[in-house]
Structure formats: C-alpha cells, structure tokens
C-alpha cells in the first residue's frame, strides 16, 4: 500500500485477510482524518511496540480515546524495539508524546536516547517549545553524541535576537566543559 491510493481503495483493503495490509490501510486512512479503519487501529493499539504506539497516536488524532500505559511502550527488554518506538511518538499529539519522550530520554540504551534527541530536535526546530525541557536534560547526558545534539538544538532554537550571542556563549561554555551554561541559553 502507498499513500497515493484513494480512500475507496484503502477502505477495500480493510477487508483484506492479511492483518499487515489492513493495518497499513487503516493507518493511511487515519492520517487523512478518515475513521473507517478505527477498529483495526484499536486492535493494533492493544498490542505492543512501535505499531501499537503509532496506532494509539492515530486514534488520538481521530479523537478516539485509547487507554494506554506509557510504561508499556518501553517495557521491552530489546533496545532495538524501544528505539523503533521513538520516531512513532512524534505522530502522537504533543500532550500524549511528552511523557513518552521524558521516559525515553531516561532509557538505559544510548541508541534510544540518541533517537530521542534527534526527534525532539526536529520538533523544537519546528517551533515546539514544550520539548525544550527534555532537550535540556539530554544536554547533560553521559553520551557525547546525545549531549552534543541536544545542545546544538538548544542553541539553534534560542530567540532570534539572542542567537549570535547565545552561540558564542554556548561554544565557550562547551569548550570549558560547562554544559550547564548551555542549558540557560533559551530558558524562558
């Protein structure tokens, strides 16, 4: 299935015997605001992993309440599975996504935290100020790549008039090893 299919075709795919095809059709319909595949998404949301997270997010977008414990999303012992969930979180409404990002930012696996920093960076640069506190926490991460990415985003999202000065201060603080100073740059 691809995104160019018409809604009529996608609704037909909801009757396909293959659950993967039904899920794909339901997801594409939901992204277009069509509730025809909501039952299929509810089935997926009851599961675990990235598919369940995305299904819950799509249902939420459609205005359909889904009770889902945030702890279940990261309950897997497989760090690759937890890492695969993170990009799906961005498709959730921000009020639902923030607790999941907070949890993922504290994950034991460095690859999960790196993906969180990347995804939050995209959201922050798109104007989502609510993610900045999570990025500030990641700017203190023990992993250099996670820390650097978070700090870079914090500097780039500093208010326009203060950006040049903030960049200079951030570089100087970073060179001195004073990452806490970088965290003060775009605090409101």
C-alpha positions as CSV (number, residue, x, y, z in Angstrom):
1,X,0.0,0.0,0.0
2,X,1.2,3.5,-0.6
3,X,0.0,7.0,0.2
4,X,-1.3,7.7,-3.4
5,X,-4.2,5.3,-3.1
6,X,-7.6,6.8,-2.9
7,X,-9.8,6.4,0.2
8,X,-12.1,4.0,-1.6
9,X,-9.2,1.7,-2.4
10,X,-8.0,1.9,1.2
11,X,-11.4,1.1,2.6
12,X,-11.4,-2.0,0.3
13,X,-8.0,-3.0,1.8
14,X,-9.6,-3.0,5.3
15,X,-11.3,-6.3,4.2
16,X,-8.0,-7.9,3.2
17,X,-7.2,-11.2,5.1
18,X,-3.7,-10.0,5.7
19,X,-3.5,-8.1,9.0
20,X,-0.5,-6.1,7.9
21,X,-2.4,-4.8,4.8
22,X,-5.4,-3.9,7.0
23,X,-3.3,-2.1,9.4
24,X,-1.5,-0.2,6.6
25,X,-4.8,0.8,5.1
26,X,-6.2,1.9,8.5
27,X,-3.1,4.0,9.2
28,X,-3.2,5.8,5.8
29,X,-7.0,6.5,6.3
30,X,-6.4,7.8,9.8
31,X,-3.6,10.1,8.6
32,X,-6.2,11.6,6.2
33,X,-8.7,12.0,9.0
34,X,-10.9,9.1,8.0
35,X,-12.2,6.9,10.8
36,X,-13.1,3.9,8.6
37,X,-10.1,1.9,9.9
38,X,-10.5,2.8,13.6
39,X,-11.4,-0.8,14.6
40,X,-8.2,-2.1,13.0
41,X,-6.2,0.6,14.8
42,X,-7.8,-0.3,18.1
43,X,-6.6,-3.9,17.6
44,X,-3.1,-2.7,16.9
45,X,-3.1,-0.3,19.8
46,X,-3.9,-3.1,22.2
47,X,-0.5,-4.7,21.2
48,X,3.0,-3.6,22.0
49,X,5.9,-2.0,20.2
50,X,6.0,0.8,17.6
51,X,2.9,-0.4,15.7
52,X,0.8,-0.1,18.9
53,X,2.3,3.3,19.7
54,X,1.5,4.6,16.2
55,X,-2.0,3.1,16.3
56,X,-2.7,4.8,19.6
57,X,-1.4,8.1,18.2
58,X,-3.6,7.9,15.1
59,X,-6.6,7.1,17.1
60,X,-5.9,10.0,19.3
61,X,-5.6,12.2,16.3
62,X,-9.1,11.0,15.2
63,X,-10.5,12.0,18.6
64,X,-10.9,8.4,19.8
65,X,-9.7,7.8,23.3
66,X,-7.2,5.0,23.9
67,X,-6.2,4.0,27.4
68,X,-2.5,3.1,27.1
69,X,0.0,3.0,29.8
70,X,3.2,4.8,28.9
71,X,5.2,2.2,30.8
72,X,4.0,-0.5,28.3
73,X,5.6,1.3,25.4
74,X,9.1,0.9,26.8
75,X,8.6,-2.4,28.7
76,X,10.5,-4.3,26.0
77,X,13.9,-5.6,27.1
78,X,15.0,-5.2,23.4
79,X,16.7,-1.9,23.0
80,X,16.2,-2.0,19.2
81,X,12.5,-2.4,19.7
82,X,12.4,0.5,22.1
83,X,14.5,2.6,19.7
84,X,12.0,1.8,16.9
85,X,9.1,3.2,19.0
86,X,10.7,6.6,19.4
87,X,10.1,8.0,15.9
88,X,6.5,6.9,16.1
89,X,6.0,9.0,19.2
90,X,6.3,12.2,17.1
91,X,3.0,11.2,15.4
92,X,1.1,11.4,18.7
93,X,-0.4,14.7,19.9
94,X,2.2,16.5,21.8
95,X,0.4,16.3,25.1
96,X,0.5,12.5,24.8
97,X,4.0,12.4,23.4
98,X,5.8,14.4,26.0
99,X,5.5,11.8,28.8
100,X,6.8,9.2,26.4
101,X,9.7,11.3,25.4
102,X,10.6,12.0,29.0
103,X,10.6,8.3,29.7
104,X,12.6,7.5,26.6
105,X,15.1,10.3,27.4
106,X,16.0,8.3,30.6
107,X,16.3,4.9,28.8
108,X,19.4,2.8,29.6
109,X,20.2,2.3,26.0
110,X,22.2,5.1,24.4
111,X,20.7,4.5,20.9
112,X,17.3,5.2,22.3
113,X,18.4,8.5,23.9
114,X,20.2,9.5,20.7
115,X,17.0,9.0,18.7
116,X,15.0,11.0,21.3
117,X,17.5,13.9,20.9
118,X,17.1,13.7,17.1
119,X,13.3,13.6,17.2
120,X,13.0,16.3,19.8
121,X,15.4,18.4,17.8
122,X,13.1,18.3,14.8
123,X,10.1,19.2,16.9
124,X,12.0,22.0,18.7
125,X,13.2,23.5,15.4
126,X,9.6,23.3,14.1
127,X,8.6,25.6,17.0
128,X,7.5,23.1,19.7
129,X,8.8,24.9,22.8
130,X,7.3,22.3,25.1
131,X,10.1,19.8,24.2
132,X,12.9,22.1,25.4
133,X,13.0,20.9,29.0
134,X,13.5,17.3,27.8
135,X,16.3,18.5,25.5
136,X,17.9,20.4,28.4
137,X,18.0,17.1,30.3
138,X,19.6,15.3,27.3
139,X,22.2,18.1,27.1
140,X,23.5,16.7,30.3
141,X,23.5,13.1,29.0
142,X,26.6,10.9,29.6
143,X,26.8,10.1,25.9
144,X,28.7,12.7,23.9
145,X,26.6,12.4,20.7
146,X,23.3,12.8,22.6
147,X,24.6,15.7,24.6
148,X,26.1,17.5,21.6
149,X,22.9,17.1,19.5
150,X,20.7,18.4,22.3
151,X,23.0,21.4,22.9
152,X,23.1,22.2,19.2
153,X,19.3,22.2,19.1
154,X,19.1,24.4,22.2
155,X,21.4,26.9,20.7
156,X,19.6,26.9,17.3
157,X,16.3,27.4,18.9
158,X,17.4,30.4,21.1
159,X,15.4,33.5,20.4
160,X,16.5,35.2,17.1
161,X,18.0,38.4,18.6
162,X,20.0,36.4,21.1
163,X,21.1,33.6,18.8
164,X,24.6,35.0,17.9
165,X,25.4,35.8,21.4
166,X,23.9,32.5,22.6
167,X,26.0,30.6,20.1
168,X,29.2,32.3,21.2
169,X,28.4,31.7,24.9
170,X,27.5,28.0,24.1
171,X,30.7,27.4,22.2
172,X,32.8,28.9,25.0
173,X,30.8,27.0,27.7
174,X,31.1,23.8,25.8
175,X,34.9,24.2,25.3
176,X,35.2,24.8,29.1
177,X,33.1,21.7,29.7
178,X,30.3,23.8,31.3
179,X,27.3,22.2,29.7
180,X,25.0,23.7,32.4
181,X,25.7,27.1,31.0
182,X,24.4,26.0,27.6
183,X,21.2,25.0,29.3
184,X,20.5,28.5,30.3
185,X,20.5,29.8,26.7
186,X,16.9,29.6,25.7
187,X,15.2,29.2,29.1
188,X,12.1,31.4,29.4
